[in-house]
Amino acid sequence: METVVVIVGAGPAGLATSVCLNQHLVPNVILEKEDIYASLWKKRAYDRLKLHLAKEFCELPFMPHGRDVPTFMPKDLFVNYLDAYVARFDIKPRYNRTVKLSTFDESNNKWRVEAENTVTGETEVYWSEFLVVATGENGDGNIPMVNGIDTFPGEIVHSSGYKSGRDFNGKNVLVVGGGNSGMEISFDLCNFGANTTILIRTPRHVVTKEVIHLGMSFLKYVPVTMVDTMVTTISNLAYGDLSKYGLFQPKQGPFATKLFTGKAPVIDVGTVQKIRDGEIKVINGGIGSIKDKTLTFENGHEQDFDAIVFATGYKSSVCNWLEDYEYVMKKDGFPKAPMPKHWKGEKNLYCAGFSRKGIAGAAEDAVSVADDISSVLATIKN
C-alpha cells in the first residue's frame, strides 16, 4: 500500500498528528499494534489515576475541553475525551499492526514499513514519502534485572499492569520507584490495607497539583529559573524538610529537572502524609539481591515481601524496528535534536510525543510535524 504519510502509534500523539495532517488534506495511515487507540490510557492505567495537570495542558488540537470539565480530570473523563476526539474527526487507525521493520529506500526516496497483521498473521508492506514515529515515551515496561529475582515466589508486576490495591490487603508490598506512579500506587495500596514500603533511589521534588498548575501558567511568561524558585519556595513552606522521612530534594528546580532529565516532580496525592504518619515506609537506595521472599537492600537492610510493584518507568522500543533511527533518534530511542526542533529528522522522518511535556507536548509536536510536512509538499509542487 502507498500513502503520503505513515504514522506509527495511535496514542494521543499519533491521533493528533493524523488530525492535523487531515486539516492540510495530506493522506495518512496510522498503524497501531494494539486493538484500540490510546491503549496506555484504556488498558494500562490504574483505577484511581487522575490527571495531575490542569485540563488546558491535556487537550489535543482543534478540540479544547468544555467549561463544564473539571480543572483536574479523572482518567475515565480523559478517556471519554479521547473517544470523542476519535469520533469527531473520524480517525480510523489500522489496528493489530505490529511494525517489524522500517527502512528508507534510497532508490525511490520513500520509507518502506513492514507490519505484521497479528489477526491474520500476514506481513503488510506500506510505502510512504514521510514517516512519523508516534509510539511515545512510554514503550515497554522496564523491570530492572535484580540478582535472584527469579527465586521470588510472590507476585511481580510492572506499574503498567497494576490496577488496584484491593487484592493486596494485609500483604507486605514493596513499590520500587519514587516517581508519580510509585508514590500514587503506594498511596492506593495503603488505602486498601497493604503493608506498604516504597524504595526511592533518586531525589524528587514534591509539589501539589495546584502549585504545578500555577508554575506551568507562569512558564508562558517567566523564565524557568524564576518559576522553579517560586514553586520550590511554596513547596518548602507547605511540606517543610522531608529529608528526615527519606524524601530528598534535587538541587535543580522541578521544571528544569523535568526539561533536562525527563524526571517529573512528584505531585502529591496524600502519600507524603502517610509517610509522615508511618503508614508507608521509605527505604533509600536499591535492591541488592532477592532470595525467595527476602530482599536485601544496598544499605544492608533485609525484609520479607509478598509482592513487588516495579514503578520503574519505560524503555523506548523504537530502535528495535526503525532500522534508520539515527535520522531522528539516539540509541535510547529519544530525539537527537534539541528542543524545539526535536520532532524533525532527516529523510522526511519525524517523531511526535517525545518532548517529555505530556499531552501538551504531544499536541505541539503534532501541529509542528503536520505543518512542516504540508510545507515540504507545497515546495515540491511548486
TORKOL-4160 file (C-alpha; in steps of 0.2 Angstrom, whole numbers, padded with zeros to 4 digits, m for minus):
382
<pt num="1" X="0000" Y="0000" Z="0000"/>
<pt num="2" X="0006" Y="0018" Z="m0004"/>
<pt num="3" X="0002" Y="0033" Z="0005"/>
<pt num="4" X="0009" Y="0050" Z="0009"/>
<pt num="5" X="0012" Y="0048" Z="0027"/>
<pt num="6" X="0013" Y="0033" Z="0038"/>
<pt num="7" X="0011" Y="0036" Z="0057"/>
<pt num="8" X="0016" Y="0023" Z="0069"/>
<pt num="9" X="0006" Y="0023" Z="0085"/>
<pt num="10" X="m0012" Y="0028" Z="0089"/>
<pt num="11" X="m0009" Y="0036" Z="0106"/>
<pt num="12" X="m0013" Y="0054" Z="0108"/>
<pt num="13" X="0002" Y="0060" Z="0098"/>
<pt num="14" X="m0002" Y="0049" Z="0083"/>
<pt num="15" X="m0021" Y="0053" Z="0084"/>
<pt num="16" X="m0017" Y="0072" Z="0084"/>
<pt num="17" X="m0004" Y="0071" Z="0070"/>
<pt num="18" X="m0017" Y="0062" Z="0059"/>
<pt num="19" X="m0030" Y="0076" Z="0063"/>
<pt num="20" X="m0018" Y="0090" Z="0059"/>
<pt num="21" X="m0012" Y="0081" Z="0043"/>
<pt num="22" X="m0030" Y="0079" Z="0038"/>
<pt num="23" X="m0033" Y="0098" Z="0041"/>
<pt num="24" X="m0019" Y="0100" Z="0027"/>
<pt num="25" X="m0028" Y="0087" Z="0016"/>
<pt num="26" X="m0012" Y="0076" Z="0017"/>
<pt num="27" X="m0017" Y="0057" Z="0016"/>
<pt num="28" X="m0010" Y="0047" Z="0030"/>
<pt num="29" X="m0012" Y="0030" Z="0038"/>
<pt num="30" X="m0010" Y="0026" Z="0057"/>
<pt num="31" X="m0003" Y="0009" Z="0061"/>
<pt num="32" X="m0006" Y="0003" Z="0079"/>
<pt num="33" X="m0001" Y="m0014" Z="0087"/>
<pt num="34" X="m0015" Y="m0015" Z="0099"/>
<pt num="35" X="m0033" Y="m0017" Z="0096"/>
<pt num="36" X="m0038" Y="0000" Z="0102"/>
<pt num="37" X="m0032" Y="0018" Z="0101"/>
<pt num="38" X="m0024" Y="0026" Z="0117"/>
<pt num="39" X="m0020" Y="0009" Z="0124"/>
<pt num="40" X="m0009" Y="0016" Z="0138"/>
<pt num="41" X="m0025" Y="0025" Z="0144"/>
<pt num="42" X="m0038" Y="0012" Z="0140"/>
<pt num="43" X="m0028" Y="m0004" Z="0146"/>
<pt num="44" X="m0013" Y="0001" Z="0156"/>
<pt num="45" X="m0019" Y="0014" Z="0168"/>
<pt num="46" X="m0023" Y="0010" Z="0186"/>
<pt num="47" X="m0040" Y="0013" Z="0193"/>
<pt num="48" X="m0038" Y="0028" Z="0204"/>
<pt num="49" X="m0027" Y="0038" Z="0191"/>
<pt num="50" X="m0032" Y="0056" Z="0190"/>
<pt num="51" X="m0023" Y="0068" Z="0178"/>
<pt num="52" X="m0010" Y="0079" Z="0188"/>
<pt num="53" X="m0010" Y="0093" Z="0175"/>
<pt num="54" X="m0024" Y="0105" Z="0173"/>
<pt num="55" X="m0036" Y="0102" Z="0158"/>
<pt num="56" X="m0028" Y="0116" Z="0147"/>
<pt num="57" X="m0012" Y="0106" Z="0147"/>
<pt num="58" X="m0021" Y="0090" Z="0142"/>
<pt num="59" X="m0030" Y="0094" Z="0126"/>
<pt num="60" X="m0027" Y="0089" Z="0108"/>
<pt num="61" X="m0028" Y="0101" Z="0093"/>
<pt num="62" X="m0044" Y="0108" Z="0087"/>
<pt num="63" X="m0054" Y="0102" Z="0102"/>
<pt num="64" X="m0052" Y="0111" Z="0118"/>
<pt num="65" X="m0061" Y="0105" Z="0134"/>
<pt num="66" X="m0078" Y="0112" Z="0138"/>
<pt num="67" X="m0081" Y="0124" Z="0153"/>
<pt num="68" X="m0090" Y="0110" Z="0162"/>
<pt num="69" X="m0075" Y="0099" Z="0163"/>
<pt num="70" X="m0066" Y="0100" Z="0180"/>
<pt num="71" X="m0049" Y="0108" Z="0180"/>
<pt num="72" X="m0041" Y="0091" Z="0185"/>
<pt num="73" X="m0049" Y="0076" Z="0176"/>
<pt num="74" X="m0050" Y="0058" Z="0182"/>
<pt num="75" X="m0044" Y="0045" Z="0170"/>
<pt num="76" X="m0061" Y="0040" Z="0164"/>
<pt num="77" X="m0066" Y="0058" Z="0159"/>
<pt num="78" X="m0050" Y="0060" Z="0149"/>
<pt num="79" X="m0053" Y="0043" Z="0140"/>
<pt num="80" X="m0070" Y="0049" Z="0136"/>
<pt num="81" X="m0062" Y="0065" Z="0128"/>
<pt num="82" X="m0051" Y="0054" Z="0118"/>
<pt num="83" X="m0066" Y="0044" Z="0112"/>
<pt num="84" X="m0075" Y="0060" Z="0107"/>
<pt num="85" X="m0059" Y="0066" Z="0098"/>
<pt num="86" X="m0058" Y="0050" Z="0088"/>
<pt num="87" X="m0077" Y="0050" Z="0084"/>
<pt num="88" X="m0077" Y="0069" Z="0079"/>
<pt num="89" X="m0063" Y="0068" Z="0067"/>
<pt num="90" X="m0067" Y="0051" Z="0061"/>
<pt num="91" X="m0050" Y="0044" Z="0064"/>
<pt num="92" X="m0048" Y="0026" Z="0058"/>
<pt num="93" X="m0031" Y="0018" Z="0063"/>
<pt num="94" X="m0026" Y="0001" Z="0056"/>
<pt num="95" X="m0026" Y="m0010" Z="0072"/>
<pt num="96" X="m0017" Y="m0026" Z="0076"/>
<pt num="97" X="m0002" Y="m0020" Z="0065"/>
<pt num="98" X="0015" Y="m0023" Z="0074"/>
<pt num="99" X="0028" Y="m0014" Z="0064"/>
<pt num="100" X="0043" Y="m0026" Z="0062"/>
<pt num="101" X="0055" Y="m0016" Z="0051"/>
<pt num="102" X="0056" Y="0001" Z="0043"/>
<pt num="103" X="0069" Y="0007" Z="0032"/>
<pt num="104" X="0072" Y="0022" Z="0020"/>
<pt num="105" X="0074" Y="0016" Z="0002"/>
<pt num="106" X="0087" Y="0027" Z="m0007"/>
<pt num="107" X="0082" Y="0022" Z="m0024"/>
<pt num="108" X="0065" Y="0030" Z="m0023"/>
<pt num="109" X="0066" Y="0041" Z="m0008"/>
<pt num="110" X="0052" Y="0033" Z="0001"/>
<pt num="111" X="0050" Y="0024" Z="0018"/>
<pt num="112" X="0046" Y="0005" Z="0017"/>
<pt num="113" X="0037" Y="m0001" Z="0033"/>
<pt num="114" X="0034" Y="m0019" Z="0036"/>
<pt num="115" X="0020" Y="m0023" Z="0048"/>
<pt num="116" X="0013" Y="m0039" Z="0054"/>
<pt num="117" X="m0006" Y="m0041" Z="0055"/>
<pt num="118" X="m0007" Y="m0050" Z="0071"/>
<pt num="119" X="m0025" Y="m0056" Z="0067"/>
<pt num="120" X="m0021" Y="m0064" Z="0050"/>
<pt num="121" X="m0003" Y="m0067" Z="0053"/>
<pt num="122" X="0001" Y="m0059" Z="0036"/>
<pt num="123" X="0015" Y="m0046" Z="0033"/>
<pt num="124" X="0009" Y="m0030" Z="0025"/>
<pt num="125" X="0021" Y="m0018" Z="0017"/>
<pt num="126" X="0017" Y="0001" Z="0017"/>
<pt num="127" X="0027" Y="0014" Z="0006"/>
<pt num="128" X="0026" Y="0032" Z="0011"/>
<pt num="129" X="0035" Y="0049" Z="0007"/>
<pt num="130" X="0035" Y="0053" Z="0026"/>
<pt num="131" X="0036" Y="0043" Z="0042"/>
<pt num="132" X="0031" Y="0049" Z="0059"/>
<pt num="133" X="0036" Y="0039" Z="0074"/>
<pt num="134" X="0022" Y="0042" Z="0087"/>
<pt num="135" X="0024" Y="0027" Z="0099"/>
<pt num="136" X="0028" Y="0039" Z="0113"/>
<pt num="137" X="0039" Y="0039" Z="0128"/>
<pt num="138" X="0030" Y="0025" Z="0137"/>
<pt num="139" X="0035" Y="0010" Z="0127"/>
<pt num="140" X="0039" Y="m0006" Z="0135"/>
<pt num="141" X="0038" Y="m0008" Z="0154"/>
<pt num="142" X="0056" Y="m0008" Z="0162"/>
<pt num="143" X="0059" Y="m0021" Z="0175"/>
<pt num="144" X="0077" Y="m0020" Z="0181"/>
<pt num="145" X="0087" Y="m0036" Z="0182"/>
<pt num="146" X="0090" Y="m0040" Z="0200"/>
<pt num="147" X="0101" Y="m0054" Z="0207"/>
<pt num="148" X="0089" Y="m0068" Z="0212"/>
<pt num="149" X="0073" Y="m0060" Z="0205"/>
<pt num="150" X="0068" Y="m0077" Z="0198"/>
<pt num="151" X="0068" Y="m0085" Z="0215"/>
<pt num="152" X="0054" Y="m0073" Z="0222"/>
<pt num="153" X="0038" Y="m0083" Z="0225"/>
<pt num="154" X="0026" Y="m0069" Z="0226"/>
<pt num="155" X="0018" Y="m0058" Z="0213"/>
<pt num="156" X="0029" Y="m0046" Z="0202"/>
<pt num="157" X="0020" Y="m0033" Z="0192"/>
<pt num="158" X="0025" Y="m0018" Z="0182"/>
<pt num="159" X="0015" Y="m0002" Z="0186"/>
<pt num="160" X="0008" Y="m0003" Z="0168"/>
<pt num="161" X="m0001" Y="m0019" Z="0174"/>
<pt num="162" X="m0006" Y="m0013" Z="0191"/>
<pt num="163" X="m0025" Y="m0009" Z="0193"/>
<pt num="164" X="m0029" Y="m0008" Z="0211"/>
<pt num="165" X="m0023" Y="m0012" Z="0229"/>
<pt num="166" X="m0039" Y="m0022" Z="0233"/>
<pt num="167" X="m0030" Y="m0038" Z="0230"/>
<pt num="168" X="m0016" Y="m0034" Z="0242"/>
<pt num="169" X="m0025" Y="m0032" Z="0258"/>
<pt num="170" X="m0014" Y="m0037" Z="0273"/>
<pt num="171" X="0001" Y="m0041" Z="0261"/>
<pt num="172" X="0018" Y="m0034" Z="0263"/>
<pt num="173" X="0021" Y="m0025" Z="0246"/>
<pt num="174" X="0037" Y="m0016" Z="0240"/>
<pt num="175" X="0034" Y="m0002" Z="0227"/>
<pt num="176" X="0051" Y="0001" Z="0218"/>
<pt num="177" X="0052" Y="0019" Z="0211"/>
<pt num="178" X="0048" Y="0036" Z="0219"/>
<pt num="179" X="0041" Y="0045" Z="0204"/>
<pt num="180" X="0022" Y="0049" Z="0202"/>
<pt num="181" X="0017" Y="0031" Z="0198"/>
<pt num="182" X="0026" Y="0024" Z="0213"/>
<pt num="183" X="0020" Y="0037" Z="0225"/>
<pt num="184" X="0002" Y="0036" Z="0219"/>
<pt num="185" X="0002" Y="0016" Z="0219"/>
<pt num="186" X="0009" Y="0016" Z="0237"/>
<pt num="187" X="m0005" Y="0028" Z="0242"/>
<pt num="188" X="m0018" Y="0016" Z="0234"/>
<pt num="189" X="m0010" Y="0000" Z="0242"/>
<pt num="190" X="m0010" Y="0008" Z="0259"/>
<pt num="191" X="m0028" Y="0013" Z="0257"/>
<pt num="192" X="m0033" Y="m0005" Z="0253"/>
<pt num="193" X="m0024" Y="m0011" Z="0269"/>
<pt num="194" X="m0007" Y="m0017" Z="0262"/>
<pt num="195" X="0009" Y="m0015" Z="0272"/>
<pt num="196" X="0017" Y="m0004" Z="0260"/>
<pt num="197" X="0035" Y="0001" Z="0258"/>
<pt num="198" X="0042" Y="0012" Z="0244"/>
<pt num="199" X="0060" Y="0011" Z="0238"/>
<pt num="200" X="0067" Y="0028" Z="0232"/>
<pt num="201" X="0084" Y="0029" Z="0224"/>
<pt num="202" X="0084" Y="0047" Z="0217"/>
<pt num="203" X="0079" Y="0064" Z="0224"/>
<pt num="204" X="0062" Y="0071" Z="0218"/>
<pt num="205" X="0053" Y="0087" Z="0221"/>
<pt num="206" X="0037" Y="0085" Z="0230"/>
<pt num="207" X="0023" Y="0098" Z="0225"/>
<pt num="208" X="0004" Y="0099" Z="0224"/>
<pt num="209" X="m0006" Y="0099" Z="0208"/>
<pt num="210" X="m0011" Y="0117" Z="0211"/>
<pt num="211" X="0007" Y="0123" Z="0213"/>
<pt num="212" X="0011" Y="0114" Z="0197"/>
<pt num="213" X="m0004" Y="0122" Z="0188"/>
<pt num="214" X="0002" Y="0139" Z="0194"/>
<pt num="215" X="0020" Y="0136" Z="0188"/>
<pt num="216" X="0015" Y="0130" Z="0171"/>
<pt num="217" X="0004" Y="0145" Z="0169"/>
<pt num="218" X="0019" Y="0157" Z="0173"/>
<pt num="219" X="0031" Y="0147" Z="0162"/>
<pt num="220" X="0022" Y="0155" Z="0147"/>
<pt num="221" X="0029" Y="0172" Z="0153"/>
<pt num="222" X="0043" Y="0170" Z="0165"/>
<pt num="223" X="0060" Y="0161" Z="0164"/>
<pt num="224" X="0061" Y="0143" Z="0170"/>
<pt num="225" X="0073" Y="0148" Z="0184"/>
<pt num="226" X="0061" Y="0161" Z="0191"/>
<pt num="227" X="0047" Y="0149" Z="0191"/>
<pt num="228" X="0057" Y="0135" Z="0199"/>
<pt num="229" X="0062" Y="0147" Z="0213"/>
<pt num="230" X="0044" Y="0151" Z="0216"/>
<pt num="231" X="0037" Y="0133" Z="0215"/>
<pt num="232" X="0051" Y="0127" Z="0227"/>
<pt num="233" X="0049" Y="0140" Z="0239"/>
<pt num="234" X="0030" Y="0137" Z="0240"/>
<pt num="235" X="0033" Y="0118" Z="0242"/>
<pt num="236" X="0046" Y="0120" Z="0255"/>
<pt num="237" X="0033" Y="0131" Z="0265"/>
<pt num="238" X="0020" Y="0118" Z="0263"/>
<pt num="239" X="0029" Y="0102" Z="0267"/>
<pt num="240" X="0045" Y="0108" Z="0277"/>
<pt num="241" X="0060" Y="0097" Z="0277"/>
<pt num="242" X="0056" Y="0080" Z="0271"/>
<pt num="243" X="0073" Y="0073" Z="0271"/>
<pt num="244" X="0070" Y="0065" Z="0288"/>
<pt num="245" X="0057" Y="0054" Z="0280"/>
<pt num="246" X="0068" Y="0049" Z="0266"/>
<pt num="247" X="0062" Y="0061" Z="0253"/>
<pt num="248" X="0076" Y="0071" Z="0247"/>
<pt num="249" X="0075" Y="0086" Z="0235"/>
<pt num="250" X="0086" Y="0088" Z="0220"/>
<pt num="251" X="0097" Y="0104" Z="0218"/>
<pt num="252" X="0090" Y="0108" Z="0201"/>
<pt num="253" X="0072" Y="0115" Z="0201"/>
<pt num="254" X="0057" Y="0105" Z="0197"/>
<pt num="255" X="0054" Y="0111" Z="0179"/>
<pt num="256" X="0072" Y="0112" Z="0175"/>
<pt num="257" X="0074" Y="0094" Z="0181"/>
<pt num="258" X="0060" Y="0089" Z="0170"/>
<pt num="259" X="0066" Y="0098" Z="0155"/>
<pt num="260" X="0084" Y="0091" Z="0156"/>
<pt num="261" X="0082" Y="0074" Z="0163"/>
<pt num="262" X="0064" Y="0069" Z="0160"/>
<pt num="263" X="0060" Y="0066" Z="0178"/>
<pt num="264" X="0044" Y="0075" Z="0183"/>
<pt num="265" X="0041" Y="0082" Z="0201"/>
<pt num="266" X="0030" Y="0071" Z="0212"/>
<pt num="267" X="0013" Y="0078" Z="0213"/>
<pt num="268" X="0007" Y="0073" Z="0230"/>
<pt num="269" X="m0010" Y="0064" Z="0231"/>
<pt num="270" X="m0008" Y="0061" Z="0250"/>
<pt num="271" X="0006" Y="0050" Z="0250"/>
<pt num="272" X="0018" Y="0062" Z="0260"/>
<pt num="273" X="0006" Y="0062" Z="0275"/>
<pt num="274" X="0005" Y="0043" Z="0275"/>
<pt num="275" X="0024" Y="0043" Z="0275"/>
<pt num="276" X="0024" Y="0056" Z="0289"/>
<pt num="277" X="0012" Y="0045" Z="0299"/>
<pt num="278" X="0022" Y="0030" Z="0297"/>
<pt num="279" X="0009" Y="0021" Z="0287"/>
<pt num="280" X="0020" Y="0020" Z="0272"/>
<pt num="281" X="0039" Y="0015" Z="0275"/>
<pt num="282" X="0053" Y="0023" Z="0264"/>
<pt num="283" X="0069" Y="0014" Z="0260"/>
<pt num="284" X="0083" Y="0024" Z="0251"/>
<pt num="285" X="0094" Y="0016" Z="0238"/>
<pt num="286" X="0092" Y="0000" Z="0228"/>
<pt num="287" X="0089" Y="m0019" Z="0229"/>
<pt num="288" X="0105" Y="m0029" Z="0231"/>
<pt num="289" X="0098" Y="m0046" Z="0229"/>
<pt num="290" X="0082" Y="m0057" Z="0231"/>
<pt num="291" X="0082" Y="m0074" Z="0239"/>
<pt num="292" X="0064" Y="m0081" Z="0240"/>
<pt num="293" X="0053" Y="m0069" Z="0249"/>
<pt num="294" X="0068" Y="m0060" Z="0257"/>
<pt num="295" X="0075" Y="m0044" Z="0249"/>
<pt num="296" X="0092" Y="m0037" Z="0254"/>
<pt num="297" X="0094" Y="m0019" Z="0250"/>
<pt num="298" X="0110" Y="m0009" Z="0246"/>
<pt num="299" X="0110" Y="m0002" Z="0263"/>
<pt num="300" X="0111" Y="m0020" Z="0271"/>
<pt num="301" X="0093" Y="m0020" Z="0277"/>
<pt num="302" X="0083" Y="m0036" Z="0274"/>
<pt num="303" X="0064" Y="m0038" Z="0273"/>
<pt num="304" X="0052" Y="m0051" Z="0268"/>
<pt num="305" X="0038" Y="m0046" Z="0255"/>
<pt num="306" X="0023" Y="m0055" Z="0247"/>
<pt num="307" X="0023" Y="m0044" Z="0231"/>
<pt num="308" X="0034" Y="m0031" Z="0222"/>
<pt num="309" X="0027" Y="m0017" Z="0211"/>
<pt num="310" X="0040" Y="m0010" Z="0199"/>
<pt num="311" X="0036" Y="0008" Z="0195"/>
<pt num="312" X="0052" Y="0010" Z="0186"/>
<pt num="313" X="0047" Y="0018" Z="0170"/>
<pt num="314" X="0048" Y="0013" Z="0152"/>
<pt num="315" X="0061" Y="0010" Z="0139"/>
<pt num="316" X="0058" Y="0015" Z="0121"/>
<pt num="317" X="0057" Y="0001" Z="0108"/>
<pt num="318" X="0058" Y="0012" Z="0093"/>
<pt num="319" X="0076" Y="0007" Z="0088"/>
<pt num="320" X="0070" Y="m0012" Z="0088"/>
<pt num="321" X="0060" Y="m0009" Z="0072"/>
<pt num="322" X="0067" Y="0008" Z="0065"/>
<pt num="323" X="0082" Y="0002" Z="0056"/>
<pt num="324" X="0087" Y="0020" Z="0051"/>
<pt num="325" X="0083" Y="0028" Z="0068"/>
<pt num="326" X="0099" Y="0039" Z="0068"/>
<pt num="327" X="0090" Y="0050" Z="0056"/>
<pt num="328" X="0080" Y="0057" Z="0071"/>
<pt num="329" X="0083" Y="0046" Z="0086"/>
<pt num="330" X="0098" Y="0042" Z="0098"/>
<pt num="331" X="0101" Y="0024" Z="0103"/>
<pt num="332" X="0090" Y="0026" Z="0118"/>
<pt num="333" X="0075" Y="0030" Z="0107"/>
<pt num="334" X="0073" Y="0048" Z="0111"/>
<pt num="335" X="0076" Y="0063" Z="0099"/>
<pt num="336" X="0094" Y="0068" Z="0095"/>
<pt num="337" X="0090" Y="0086" Z="0090"/>
<pt num="338" X="0087" Y="0098" Z="0105"/>
<pt num="339" X="0070" Y="0106" Z="0108"/>
<pt num="340" X="0061" Y="0115" Z="0100"/>
<pt num="341" X="0066" Y="0106" Z="0084"/>
<pt num="342" X="0067" Y="0089" Z="0091"/>
<pt num="343" X="0052" Y="0082" Z="0081"/>
<pt num="344" X="0061" Y="0084" Z="0064"/>
<pt num="345" X="0074" Y="0072" Z="0057"/>
<pt num="346" X="0082" Y="0069" Z="0040"/>
<pt num="347" X="0075" Y="0060" Z="0025"/>
<pt num="348" X="0057" Y="0065" Z="0029"/>
<pt num="349" X="0057" Y="0056" Z="0046"/>
<pt num="350" X="0048" Y="0064" Z="0061"/>
<pt num="351" X="0043" Y="0060" Z="0079"/>
<pt num="352" X="0029" Y="0066" Z="0089"/>
<pt num="353" X="0026" Y="0064" Z="0108"/>
<pt num="354" X="0044" Y="0063" Z="0114"/>
<pt num="355" X="0046" Y="0080" Z="0121"/>
<pt num="356" X="0044" Y="0075" Z="0139"/>
<pt num="357" X="0030" Y="0088" Z="0140"/>
<pt num="358" X="0015" Y="0076" Z="0142"/>
<pt num="359" X="m0001" Y="0078" Z="0132"/>
<pt num="360" X="0003" Y="0097" Z="0128"/>
<pt num="361" X="0020" Y="0092" Z="0121"/>
<pt num="362" X="0012" Y="0079" Z="0110"/>
<pt num="363" X="m0001" Y="0091" Z="0104"/>
<pt num="364" X="0013" Y="0104" Z="0100"/>
<pt num="365" X="0023" Y="0091" Z="0091"/>
<pt num="366" X="0008" Y="0085" Z="0080"/>
<pt num="367" X="0005" Y="0103" Z="0074"/>
<pt num="368" X="0023" Y="0106" Z="0070"/>
<pt num="369" X="0025" Y="0090" Z="0061"/>
<pt num="370" X="0009" Y="0092" Z="0051"/>
<pt num="371" X="0014" Y="0110" Z="0046"/>
<pt num="372" X="0031" Y="0105" Z="0041"/>
<pt num="373" X="0025" Y="0090" Z="0030"/>
<pt num="374" X="0012" Y="0102" Z="0022"/>
<pt num="375" X="0026" Y="0115" Z="0019"/>
<pt num="376" X="0038" Y="0102" Z="0011"/>
<pt num="377" X="0024" Y="0095" Z="0000"/>
<pt num="378" X="0019" Y="0113" Z="m0006"/>
<pt num="379" X="0038" Y="0116" Z="m0010"/>
<pt num="380" X="0038" Y="0100" Z="m0021"/>
<pt num="381" X="0023" Y="0105" Z="m0030"/>
<pt num="382" X="0030" Y="0122" Z="m0034"/>
